[in-house]
């Protein structure tokens, strides 16, 4: 397991994020279900705005 190659390769020329961060991330009325459970939405009508400097974690019942 420790010798496994990651499925996603790191970028060849990564770009640093601006410091301090600016802008925000916003989503509104998002619906989402996993393909294996399309009848059981993980998110329904979910809205969120994250402003610079904020730290957010989304945690569901399974942890």
C-alpha positions as CSV (number, residue, x, y, z in Angstrom):
1,X,0.0,0.0,0.0
2,X,2.8,2.5,0.8
3,X,4.4,1.9,-2.6
4,X,1.1,2.5,-4.5
5,X,1.2,5.2,-7.2
6,X,-1.4,7.9,-6.6
7,X,-4.2,7.9,-9.2
8,X,-3.9,11.7,-9.5
9,X,-0.4,13.1,-10.4
10,X,0.7,16.4,-8.9
11,X,0.8,19.4,-11.3
12,X,4.0,19.9,-13.2
13,X,4.0,23.6,-12.4
14,X,1.9,24.4,-9.4
15,X,0.7,27.9,-8.8
16,X,0.7,29.4,-5.3
17,X,-2.5,30.8,-4.0
18,X,-2.6,34.5,-3.4
19,X,-1.8,35.7,0.1
20,X,-3.8,36.8,1.8
21,X,-6.7,34.9,0.1
22,X,-9.3,37.1,-1.6
23,X,-12.7,36.4,-3.0
24,X,-15.1,33.8,-1.7
25,X,-16.6,30.5,-2.6
26,X,-20.4,30.4,-2.7
27,X,-22.9,27.7,-3.7
28,X,-26.7,27.9,-3.6
29,X,-29.4,25.2,-3.5
30,X,-27.1,22.3,-4.3
31,X,-28.5,18.8,-4.5
32,X,-26.2,15.8,-4.5
33,X,-26.5,12.0,-4.2
34,X,-23.9,9.3,-4.6
35,X,-24.3,7.2,-7.8
36,X,-24.8,4.1,-5.8
37,X,-27.6,5.6,-3.7
38,X,-29.5,8.0,-6.1
39,X,-32.6,7.7,-3.9
40,X,-30.9,9.0,-0.8
41,X,-29.6,12.6,-1.3
42,X,-26.5,13.5,0.7
43,X,-27.3,17.2,0.1
44,X,-30.6,18.7,-0.7
45,X,-31.0,22.5,-1.2
46,X,-27.6,23.1,0.5
47,X,-26.3,26.6,0.4
48,X,-23.0,27.9,1.7
49,X,-20.7,30.9,1.5
50,X,-17.0,30.7,2.6
51,X,-15.2,33.9,3.0
52,X,-11.4,34.4,3.0
53,X,-9.8,33.3,6.2
54,X,-12.7,31.0,7.1
55,X,-12.2,27.2,7.6
56,X,-15.1,25.0,6.9
57,X,-15.6,21.2,7.3
58,X,-18.6,19.3,6.1
59,X,-19.2,16.1,8.1
60,X,-22.0,13.7,7.8
61,X,-23.4,10.9,10.0
62,X,-20.6,8.5,8.9
63,X,-18.0,10.9,10.1
